[in-house]
Amino acid sequence: MRPSLRRFTFATFATLIAGFVDAVGYAHLGGLFLSFMSGNSTRLGIQLADADWAHVGFTAGVIGSFVGGAFLGTTLSDAVGEMKLILILCCEVVMFAIAWALVFAGIGYGALLPVALAMGMQNSVHQVIAGADVGKSFVTGALFGLGQSLSRFATRRETPQEAASYAASWASFVTGAAIGALVLAWSSLSVAMGGACLLLAGLAALAYAFHGHLPHAVGQVGGD
C-alpha cells in the first residue's frame, strides 16, 4: 500500500470514529457533542443566558475535558519520539475503556467525559493527505477546505486530489455518525461505547501496522 493511501485509510478511519462518538454523545446527552466544541460552546452561551445552572456545569465539563485531552495529546507528542502516534491512540483506548466501564456501572452522563478527553487527544494525530488537513474530530474545517480547494481546482491552481480528500473526510464523519446513531438506537449506550472502544483499538492496530509510513503531524489547522 502506497504511503498516501495508508495516510488516507488512517485519516478516514479516525474521522469515522469521531462521527460515531459525536452521534452517540449527542443522542445520549440531549444535544451535547463529544468532539464538536463549537456546538457545545454555543449551547453553553445559551445556558448562561437562560441561567440554566443545572446544565452549565456539565457542558463546561465536556469542553474542559476536550481541552484537557488536547493538552495531554500535545504534551505526549512533544515528549515522545516516533512512537507518539501509537502511544496517543493507546491512551485514547484506555479512556474509552474507562468510559465503557463507567457506563456499564450506571454512572450516568459523567461516564462520557473520558471520551471527550480522548477526542481532544485525537486532534494531535491527524494526517495531511494531498495537501488536505484531515483526520481530526470535527469537519467544519474540512467543508471549508473542500470549497476552497474546489475554487482553486476550477482556476487550475490545484489538482482534484485535495478536494477529494476533504470530501472523503466529511463523508466518513457523516457515515460514522449514522452508524453511531443506529447502534445506539438498536442496542444501548454500553454496547455503543464498547463498539467505539473496539474501533479505536483497531485504529491503534492500524497505526502500528503502518508505523514508519505515517507522518507524525501534530497540532491542528483551522477550527470547527
Buried (B, 14 or more C-beta within 10 A) or exposed (E): EEEBEBBBBBBBBBBBBBBBBBBBBBBBBEEBBBBBBEBBBEBBEEBBEEEEEEBBEBBBBBBBBBBBBBBBBBEBBEEBEEEBBBBBBBBBBBBBBBBBBBBBEEEEBBBBBBBBBBBBBBBBBBBBBBBBBBBBBBBBBBBEBBEBBBEBBEEEEBEEBBBBBBBBBBBBBBBBBEBBBEBBEEEBBBBBBBBBBEBBBBBBEBBEEBEEBBEBBBEBEEEB
